[in-house]
Amino acid sequence: MINEEVNKIIKDEGLKRFNLYNEHSLKENEVGIRKSNNNQWEVYVTDERANIVQGSITAFDNESDALDNFIKRLRTEVV
């Protein structure tokens, strides 16, 4: 998956509560993706206090797999 696909899915499906590459400060109950200092991509979720839930962080060696996981998690957050 690539960024353009992610943006299209988010728009087409009306997905909310996400943070792509630290585009804003952490907010409560959102799914995020960021690039770590060790050249990995991390997908995470935040709690009701806008803190990253430590057990939720999954690291990937490539961006495509990270974006797949990001979208999968974002879709499960839809109520």
Buried (B, 14 or more C-beta within 10 A) or exposed (E): BEEEEBEEBBEEEEBEBBBBEEEEEBEEEBBBBBEEEEEBBBBBBBBEEEEBEEEBBBEBEEBEBBBBBBBEBBEEBEE
